[in-house]
């Protein structure tokens, strides 16, 4: 291996991000004739970069508006880019939702609408259902984020409390031609889960939404309870006529970036093994499984031989019990660190491909065998920081944070664990 271990891991993460960018991925899914006019709408952390790429490859006239997270914008010529809050929605997201519905209302079957969706779109495109206030949705969203609920569970609730998600945007666009292009950030690449599926059928029900809120003991107002018990709160289902003139394409996935990173590792002489593109569960528990596997390889060369790199994706969760800072990737790596305790053969990186771990300014973090000795010198106890959900400050003390800034894409978590021979 002709590259320093930390640099190898960083290069694999950079490769993953590059593969997830929309450049080169949009044109193959457009109609043969792109000389006409199209209305463009969209939401997500990659919405602005997707819009810019669409402008670069579309030959005709484009107009419209997309919404992205604050700080995730990129210049566009004719498509307006608006910034809003994530992961908890704000009034900017509500207002752009109203604008998008207004923009697509009244179109005919001669019109073409291109919808650009990516991770984060669920919070960014937040238009509450009738009778439900934005503050109510914000409170439920915050509670779900702290509860440890899986992304599909959170999206089920979001869809049934929305005037735009769960296929309702497709209903507003109909009868115009609708082309949805998406960058997947969800386990399994389910179109109904990406950005809460505003342009596709939704298999979940309002009764499931109620059950999820009860399961995680989320307090709800009488208005929310009444709405979810109203048949009007049900989302668009398979077979609805509003989907007849609609198509949906995923242009980048977690699996595609893992494959690109694995290919990169092997080009550098390190065998790569993709564990899964859809790992879920508590971040600290998923880390324990990864640590056990890495130690088995280091000691016994089972089930793989060292040197090798283990690559995985997906979206873990964190049940917040402390008052610290950090997202699920720093939580994962802190738990991994606690299990490895400076293992001499193992290096690891965990980062979010959008460049933002939770709500912090880092993408994730990186550890080396020397990180453990450094923490001992500084008197840092990993378990204490883990108990306080404070991975950000722990790795900040070790200069282990990985900081990229917004990457303008999002296929969720990326983890790479390098095991060297003894």
C-alpha positions in Angstrom: 0.0 0.0 0.0 1.6 3.2 -1.2 -0.8 5.6 0.7 -1.0 6.5 4.4 -4.0 4.8 6.1 -5.8 8.0 7.0 -5.4 9.4 3.6 -6.7 6.1 2.1 -9.9 6.4 4.1 -10.3 10.1 3.2 -9.8 9.3 -0.5 -12.5 6.6 -0.3 -15.0 9.1 1.3 -14.1 11.7 -1.4 -14.7 9.1 -4.1 -18.1 8.3 -2.5 -19.2 11.9 -2.5 -18.0 12.5 -6.1 -20.0 9.4 -7.3 -23.2 10.8 -5.6 -23.0 14.2 -7.3 -25.6 14.8 -10.1 -23.1 15.6 -12.8 -23.4 13.1 -15.6 -26.3 11.3 -13.9 -29.3 13.4 -15.1 -29.1 13.4 -18.9 -29.7 9.6 -19.3 -33.2 9.9 -17.8 -34.5 12.9 -19.8 -36.7 12.6 -22.9 -34.9 12.4 -26.2 -36.2 15.8 -27.1 -35.2 18.4 -24.6 -35.8 21.5 -26.7 -39.2 22.2 -25.2 -40.2 24.1 -22.1 -40.3 22.4 -18.7 -41.4 23.5 -15.2 -38.8 22.5 -12.6 -39.6 21.9 -8.9 -37.6 20.1 -6.3 -36.4 19.7 -2.7 -33.4 18.3 -0.9 -29.8 18.8 0.0 -28.8 18.1 -3.6 -31.7 20.1 -5.2 -29.6 23.1 -6.2 -26.7 21.0 -7.7 -29.3 18.9 -9.5 -31.0 22.0 -10.9 -27.6 23.3 -12.1 -26.9 20.0 -13.9 -30.4 20.0 -15.4 -29.7 23.5 -16.8 -26.5 22.3 -18.3 -28.1 19.4 -20.3 -31.6 20.7 -21.1 -31.7 22.5 -24.4 -35.0 24.3 -24.1 -36.5 26.7 -21.7 -36.6 26.0 -17.9 -38.5 27.8 -15.2 -39.3 26.9 -11.6 -38.1 26.8 -8.0 -36.3 24.3 -5.8 -35.5 24.4 -2.1 -32.3 23.2 -0.4 -30.8 23.4 3.1 -29.2 26.7 4.2 -25.6 26.8 2.9 -26.2 24.0 0.2 -27.0 26.3 -2.7 -25.2 26.6 -6.0 -25.8 29.2 -8.7 -28.5 28.5 -11.3 -29.4 30.6 -14.4 -33.2 30.4 -14.6 -34.3 28.0 -11.8 -34.8 29.9 -8.5 -33.1 28.3 -5.5 -34.5 28.9 -2.0 -32.9 27.9 1.2 -34.8 26.5 4.2 -34.1 24.7 7.5 -33.2 21.1 8.0 -33.8 18.8 9.9 -36.6 20.8 11.6 -38.7 22.7 9.1 -39.1 26.5 9.2 -41.4 29.1 7.6 -39.2 29.3 4.5 -39.9 25.6 3.8 -43.6 26.1 4.3 -43.7 29.1 2.0 -41.8 27.4 -0.8 -44.2 24.4 -0.5 -47.1 26.8 -1.1 -45.2 28.3 -4.1 -44.5 25.0 -5.7 -48.2 23.9 -5.4 -49.2 27.2 -7.0 -46.7 26.8 -9.8 -47.9 23.4 -10.9 -51.6 24.0 -10.4 -53.6 24.4 -13.6 -51.2 22.7 -16.0 -52.4 20.7 -18.9 -51.3 17.4 -20.4 -49.2 19.4 -22.9 -46.9 20.6 -20.0 -43.8 18.9 -18.6 -42.8 19.1 -15.0 -39.4 17.8 -13.8 -39.2 17.2 -10.1 -35.7 16.9 -8.5 -35.7 15.1 -5.1 -33.0 14.2 -2.7 -32.3 13.5 1.0 -33.6 16.3 3.3 -36.5 17.1 1.0 -39.0 15.9 3.6 -38.1 18.6 6.1 -37.3 21.3 3.5 -40.6 20.9 1.6 -42.8 21.3 4.7 -46.4 22.3 4.1 -48.7 21.2 6.9 -52.0 19.6 6.3 -55.2 21.7 6.7 -55.7 22.7 10.3 -52.2 21.8 11.5 -49.8 24.6 12.3 -46.1 24.7 11.4 -45.1 24.9 15.0 -47.1 21.7 15.7 -45.2 19.9 12.9 -41.9 21.2 14.2 -42.6 19.9 17.7 -43.5 16.4 16.4 -40.4 16.4 14.1 -38.1 17.3 16.9 -39.6 14.6 19.2 -39.2 12.0 16.5 -35.6 12.9 15.8 -34.8 12.4 19.5 -36.9 9.2 19.8 -34.7 6.8 17.9 -37.4 6.3 15.3 -36.2 4.9 11.9 -36.3 7.2 8.9 -39.2 5.3 7.3 -41.2 5.7 10.5 -40.5 9.4 10.7 -41.5 9.8 7.0 -44.7 7.9 7.5 -45.8 10.5 10.1 -44.5 13.4 8.0 -46.5 12.3 4.9 -49.8 12.0 6.8 -49.3 15.5 8.3 -48.5 17.1 5.0 -50.4 18.8 2.2 -47.6 18.0 -0.3 -46.0 14.6 0.5 -47.2 11.1 0.1 -48.0 11.6 -3.6 -50.0 14.8 -3.1 -47.6 16.8 -5.2 -48.2 14.4 -8.1 -51.9 14.9 -7.7 -51.4 18.7 -8.0 -49.2 18.3 -11.1 -51.7 16.0 -12.9 -52.5 15.9 -15.9 -49.1 17.4 -16.8 -46.3 15.0 -17.7 -44.2 14.4 -14.5 -40.6 13.2 -14.5 -39.2 12.7 -11.0 -35.4 12.3 -10.7 -34.1 11.4 -7.3 -30.8 10.8 -5.4 -31.6 8.1 -2.8 -30.6 8.5 0.8 -32.7 5.8 2.2 -32.2 2.1 3.0 -33.6 0.0 0.1 -34.0 3.1 -2.2 -37.8 3.0 -1.7 -39.2 6.0 -3.8 -42.0 6.4 -1.3 -39.5 7.1 1.4 -37.1 9.5 -0.4 -38.1 13.0 0.7 -41.4 11.3 1.9 -42.4 10.5 -1.6 -44.2 13.6 -2.8 -44.7 12.3 -6.4 -45.3 8.5 -5.8 -47.8 6.2 -4.2 -47.6 5.7 -0.5 -48.1 2.2 1.0 -48.3 3.5 4.5 -51.5 4.5 6.2 -52.8 7.1 8.6 -53.3 4.4 11.2 -49.7 3.4 11.0 -48.8 7.1 11.6 -50.9 7.1 14.7 -49.3 3.9 15.9 -45.8 5.2 15.4 -46.6 8.4 17.4 -48.0 6.1 20.2 -45.0 3.7 20.0 -42.5 6.5 20.6 -44.8 8.3 23.1 -44.9 11.5 21.1 -47.4 14.0 22.5 -49.9 15.1 19.8 -52.5 17.9 19.8 -56.2 17.3 19.4 -55.9 18.8 15.9 -53.3 16.2 14.9 -55.3 13.4 16.5 -58.5 14.5 14.7 -56.7 14.9 11.3 -55.2 11.4 11.4 -58.6 10.0 12.2 -60.0 11.8 9.2 -60.0 9.8 5.9 -58.9 13.0 4.1 -55.5 12.5 5.8 -54.8 9.4 3.7 -52.1 9.6 1.1 -52.1 8.7 -2.6 -52.2 5.0 -3.2 -51.1 2.7 -6.0 -53.4 2.8 -9.0 -54.5 6.4 -8.5 -55.1 8.1 -11.9 -52.9 11.0 -10.9 -49.9 8.8 -11.4 -50.8 7.7 -14.9 -48.7 10.4 -16.6 -45.7 10.1 -14.2 -42.3 8.4 -14.2 -39.7 8.1 -11.4 -35.9 7.5 -11.8 -33.2 7.1 -9.1 -30.0 8.6 -10.5 -27.6 7.8 -7.6 -27.9 5.4 -4.7 -25.9 4.4 -1.5 -24.9 1.1 -3.3 -23.5 3.0 -6.3 -21.2 5.1 -4.1 -20.1 2.0 -2.1 -19.2 0.2 -5.3 -17.2 3.3 -6.5 -15.3 3.4 -3.2 -14.6 -0.3 -3.3 -13.2 0.0 -6.8 -11.0 2.9 -5.6 -9.6 0.9 -2.7 -8.8 -2.0 -4.9 -7.0 0.3 -7.4 -4.8 1.2 -4.4 -4.1 -2.4 -3.7 -6.5 -2.9 -0.8 -9.3 -5.6 -1.1 -12.6 -4.1 -0.3 -15.7 -5.8 1.1 -19.1 -4.1 1.0 -21.1 -5.2 4.1 -24.4 -3.5 3.2 -25.8 -0.3 1.7 -28.8 -0.3 4.1 -27.6 -0.7 7.7 -30.0 0.6 10.3 -30.2 0.5 14.1 -28.8 2.4 17.0 -25.4 3.9 15.9 -23.6 2.7 19.0 -24.9 -0.8 18.6 -24.1 -1.0 14.8 -20.6 0.1 15.8 -20.2 -2.8 18.2 -20.9 -5.3 15.4 -18.4 -3.6 13.1 -15.8 -3.6 15.8 -16.3 -7.3 16.4 -15.9 -8.1 12.7 -12.8 -5.9 12.4 -11.1 -7.6 15.4 -12.0 -11.1 14.0 -10.3 -10.2 10.7 -7.2 -8.7 12.5 -6.8 -11.8 14.7 -7.9 -14.7 12.6 -8.2 -13.5 9.0 -11.9 -14.4 9.1 -14.1 -14.0 7.3 -11.7 -11.9 5.2 -7.9 -11.6 5.2 -6.0 -8.5 6.1 -5.2 -6.1 4.6 -8.7 -5.2 3.6 -11.3 -2.4 4.0 -14.9 -2.9 5.2 -17.3 -0.4 3.6 -21.0 0.1 4.6 -23.8 2.6 4.2 -27.3 3.2 5.4 -28.8 5.3 8.1 -28.4 4.6 11.7 -30.3 6.3 14.5 -29.4 7.9 17.8 -31.7 7.9 20.8 -30.6 11.1 22.5 -30.3 10.9 26.3 -27.4 13.4 26.8 -26.7 17.0 26.2 -23.7 16.8 23.9 -23.1 17.6 20.3 -22.7 15.3 17.3 -24.6 13.3 14.7 -25.0 9.6 14.1 -21.6 9.2 12.4 -19.6 10.7 15.3 -21.8 8.5 17.6 -21.0 5.4 15.6 -17.3 6.2 15.5 -17.1 7.0 19.2 -18.7 3.6 20.1 -16.3 1.9 17.6 -13.4 3.7 19.3 -14.6 2.5 22.7 -14.7 -1.1 21.5 -11.3 -1.0 19.7 -9.4 0.8 22.4 -6.5 1.7 20.0 -6.2 -1.6 18.2 -2.9 -1.4 16.4 -4.2 -2.7 13.1 -7.4 -0.8 12.7 -8.3 2.6 11.3 -11.8 3.9 10.6 -13.9 6.7 9.2 -17.6 7.5 9.4 -19.1 10.5 7.7 -22.3 11.7 6.2 -22.1 12.2 2.4 -23.9 15.5 2.6 -21.0 16.9 4.6 -23.1 17.6 7.7 -23.3 15.1 10.6 -26.6 15.9 12.2 -26.6 19.6 12.6 -22.9 20.1 13.2 -20.2 21.6 10.9 -18.4 18.4 10.4 -19.2 15.5 8.0 -18.0 12.9 10.6 -14.7 11.8 12.1 -11.7 9.5 11.7 -9.7 7.4 14.1 -6.3 5.8 14.0 -4.5 3.5 16.5 -2.8 6.5 18.0 -6.1 8.2 18.7 -6.6 6.0 21.8 -3.2 6.9 23.3 -3.9 10.6 22.6 -7.2 10.4 24.5 -5.5 8.8 27.5 -2.9 11.6 27.5 -5.7 14.2 27.5 -7.7 12.3 30.1 -10.7 11.7 27.8 -13.0 8.8 28.6 -14.9 7.7 25.5 -17.7 6.1 27.5 -18.4 9.4 29.3 -18.7 11.2 26.0 -20.8 8.4 24.5 -23.2 8.6 27.5 -23.6 12.3 26.8 -24.0 11.9 23.0 -21.0 14.1 22.6 -18.9 12.6 19.8 -18.3 16.1 18.3 -16.4 17.4 21.3 -14.5 14.1 21.8 -13.1 14.0 18.3 -12.6 17.8 18.3 -10.1 17.3 21.2 -8.3 14.6 19.1 -8.3 16.7 15.9 -10.2 13.8 14.4 -13.2 15.6 12.9 -13.7 15.3 9.1 -14.8 18.6 7.8 -15.8 19.1 4.1 -18.6 21.7 4.2 -21.8 21.0 2.3 -21.1 18.6 -0.5 -24.4 19.4 -2.4 -25.5 15.8 -2.5 -26.7 13.1 0.0 -26.7 9.3 -0.1 -26.5 9.1 3.7 -23.8 7.5 5.9 -20.5 6.2 4.6 -18.3 4.0 6.8 -14.9 2.6 6.0 -12.8 0.4 8.4 -9.3 -0.5 7.3 -7.7 -3.6 8.8 -3.9 -4.0 8.3 -1.9 -7.2 8.8 -0.2 -7.8 12.2 
